[in-house]
Amino acid sequence: KLADYSNVKGCTVFEPNGYAIWEKMQQVLDKMFKQTGHQNVYMPVLIPESLLRKEGELIEGFAPECAWVTQGGSGGDLEERLAFRPTSETLFSDYYSAKIKSYRDLPKLYNQWCNVIRWEKETRPFLRSREFLWQEGHTIHETDKEAQEEVIRMLNVYKKFFEEYLAIPVITGRKTEKEK
C-alpha cells in the first residue's frame, strides 16, 4: 500500500503510506537545510528551449529525456517549445544572473522541493519513474573556497540523513562520468 502504477505509462501513484514516507523525509531534510541557512524557493515547471540551450553540455545530457510542450490550450502552436523541468540548473542560473548585482548579495542558499519529468526508458516505482518528487539545492558564493565548503557541509547533511534516518551506509566520493 505504498504505490501503484498510474494509467500514464511510466508514472507512479504514491498512495497515502508511500506519500507519508516522502513527507517525513522532506520534513526532516527541510529542517536540516534550514539549520544551515537555506531558504526554499520554487522555480517554474516549464523552461523555454532557448534557455536550456544556453547550458550546452547540460541540455545534451537531458535532451533525450525531455518532454516538450508545443501547444498552449486551444491557442495553437507555441512560438517556442517549453521543456517540462528535467532539472532546474538553467532556471536558477538565469534567476541568479538577474538578481545578483554585487558580492554583497551573496551567498544565496536556495533549495527547491518540486517534481521533475524525465522521459525514462525503463521505470520502476521508488527507483525511477517519468515524474518524480525531487529536491535540489542551488547556491552561489563569493569565492571558490566558500562554494567548496558548502559542498562539504551539504554532503555531510545528506550523509547524516541517510545514515541516521534511513539506516543506509554512505561512502562519499566523486560521481563517475556515467553517474553525471
C-alpha positions as CSV (number, residue, x, y, z in Angstrom):
1,K,0.0,0.0,0.0
2,L,2.9,2.4,-0.8
3,A,2.4,3.0,-4.5
4,D,0.7,1.8,-7.6
5,Y,1.1,2.1,-11.3
6,S,-0.7,5.1,-12.9
7,N,-2.7,5.0,-16.2
8,V,0.1,7.3,-17.5
9,K,2.8,4.9,-18.7
10,G,5.9,5.2,-16.5
11,C,4.3,7.3,-13.8
12,T,3.5,6.3,-10.2
13,V,0.7,7.0,-7.8
14,F,2.0,7.5,-4.3
15,E,-0.6,6.1,-2.0
16,P,-1.1,7.6,1.5
17,N,1.5,5.4,3.2
18,G,4.1,6.0,0.5
19,Y,3.5,9.7,0.4
20,A,3.7,9.9,4.2
21,I,7.2,8.5,3.9
22,W,8.1,11.2,1.4
23,E,6.5,13.9,3.7
24,K,8.6,12.7,6.7
25,M,11.8,12.6,4.7
26,Q,11.1,16.1,3.3
27,Q,10.2,17.4,6.8
28,V,13.5,16.1,8.4
29,L,15.7,17.2,5.5
30,D,13.9,20.6,5.3
31,K,14.7,21.2,8.9
32,M,18.3,20.2,8.4
33,F,18.7,22.5,5.4
34,K,17.2,25.5,7.2
35,Q,19.6,24.9,10.1
36,T,22.4,25.6,7.5
37,G,20.7,28.9,6.4
38,H,19.0,27.6,3.2
39,Q,15.7,29.0,2.1
40,N,13.0,27.3,0.0
41,V,12.1,28.8,-3.4
42,Y,10.1,27.4,-6.3
43,M,11.0,27.7,-10.0
44,P,8.6,27.2,-12.9
45,V,7.9,23.7,-14.2
46,L,8.3,24.9,-17.8
47,I,11.6,26.0,-19.3
48,P,12.0,27.8,-22.7
49,E,14.1,25.8,-25.1
50,S,16.3,28.8,-25.8
51,L,17.2,29.0,-22.1
52,L,18.0,25.3,-21.9
53,R,20.2,25.6,-25.0
54,K,22.4,28.2,-23.2
55,E,23.5,25.4,-20.9
56,G,25.1,23.5,-23.8
57,E,26.5,20.3,-22.1
58,L,23.7,20.2,-19.6
59,I,21.0,20.0,-22.2
60,E,22.9,17.5,-24.3
61,G,22.7,15.1,-21.3
62,F,19.0,15.7,-20.7
63,A,17.8,16.2,-24.3
64,P,16.8,12.5,-24.8
65,E,14.7,12.6,-21.6
66,C,13.0,16.0,-22.1
67,A,9.2,16.1,-22.5
68,W,8.2,19.1,-24.6
69,V,5.1,21.4,-24.6
70,T,4.5,22.7,-28.1
71,Q,0.9,23.8,-27.9
72,G,-0.9,26.1,-25.4
73,G,-4.5,25.3,-24.8
74,S,-6.7,25.8,-27.9
75,G,-4.4,28.7,-28.9
76,G,-2.4,26.6,-31.3
77,D,1.4,26.1,-31.5
78,L,3.7,28.0,-29.1
79,E,6.3,30.3,-30.6
80,E,9.0,28.3,-28.7
81,R,9.0,24.8,-27.2
82,L,8.9,24.6,-23.5
83,A,10.5,21.7,-21.7
84,F,8.9,20.2,-18.6
85,R,11.6,20.6,-15.9
86,P,14.1,17.8,-16.1
87,T,16.2,19.7,-13.6
88,S,16.4,23.4,-12.6
89,E,20.0,24.4,-13.0
90,T,19.1,26.6,-16.0
91,L,16.3,28.3,-14.2
92,F,18.5,29.1,-11.1
93,S,21.3,30.4,-13.2
94,D,19.0,32.7,-15.1
95,Y,17.4,33.9,-11.9
96,Y,20.7,34.5,-10.2
97,S,22.1,36.4,-13.1
98,A,19.2,38.8,-12.9
99,K,19.1,39.2,-9.1
100,I,22.7,39.2,-8.0
101,K,24.3,42.6,-8.7
102,S,27.2,42.6,-6.2
103,Y,29.2,40.3,-3.9
104,R,27.1,41.9,-1.1
105,D,24.2,39.9,-2.4
106,L,26.0,36.7,-1.6
107,P,25.7,34.0,-0.6
108,K,22.4,32.7,-1.9
109,L,21.5,29.4,-0.3
110,Y,18.3,28.2,-2.0
111,N,16.6,24.9,-2.0
112,Q,13.6,23.7,-4.1
113,W,11.1,20.9,-3.4
114,C,9.4,20.1,-6.7
115,N,8.6,17.4,-9.2
116,V,10.7,16.6,-12.3
117,I,9.7,14.9,-15.6
118,R,12.3,12.8,-17.5
119,W,11.2,10.5,-20.2
120,E,12.9,7.5,-18.8
121,K,13.1,4.4,-20.9
122,E,12.8,2.0,-18.0
123,T,10.7,2.8,-15.0
124,R,10.2,1.3,-11.6
125,P,8.3,2.7,-8.6
126,F,10.5,4.3,-6.0
127,L,13.6,3.9,-8.2
128,R,12.8,5.9,-11.3
129,S,9.6,7.0,-12.9
130,R,8.9,9.6,-15.6
131,E,7.6,12.1,-13.0
132,F,9.2,12.0,-9.6
133,L,9.5,14.1,-6.4
134,W,12.7,16.0,-6.2
135,Q,14.8,18.1,-4.0
136,E,17.6,20.3,-5.4
137,G,19.8,22.9,-3.7
138,H,21.4,25.7,-5.7
139,T,23.8,28.0,-4.0
140,I,26.0,30.8,-5.2
141,H,29.0,32.2,-3.3
142,E,31.6,35.0,-3.4
143,T,34.6,32.7,-3.5
144,D,35.5,29.2,-4.7
145,K,36.6,28.4,-1.2
146,E,33.1,29.2,0.2
147,A,31.5,27.1,-2.5
148,Q,33.7,24.1,-1.7
149,E,33.0,24.5,2.0
150,E,29.2,24.5,1.1
151,V,29.6,21.3,-0.9
152,I,31.3,19.5,2.0
153,R,28.7,20.9,4.5
154,M,25.8,19.7,2.4
155,L,27.4,16.3,1.7
156,N,27.6,15.8,5.4
157,V,23.9,16.8,5.8
158,Y,22.9,14.2,3.3
159,K,25.3,11.6,4.9
160,K,23.8,12.2,8.3
161,F,20.3,11.9,6.9
162,F,21.0,8.7,5.1
163,E,22.8,7.0,8.0
164,E,20.7,8.3,10.9
165,Y,17.2,8.4,9.4
166,L,17.3,5.8,6.6
167,A,19.8,3.4,8.1
168,I,21.7,3.4,4.7
169,P,25.5,3.4,4.9
170,V,27.2,6.1,2.9
171,I,30.5,6.1,1.1
172,T,31.4,9.7,0.0
173,G,33.3,10.5,-3.2
174,R,33.0,11.9,-6.6
175,K,30.4,10.8,-9.2
176,T,31.7,8.8,-12.1
177,E,31.2,10.2,-15.6
178,K,28.3,7.8,-16.1
179,E,26.6,9.0,-12.9
180,K,26.8,12.6,-14.0
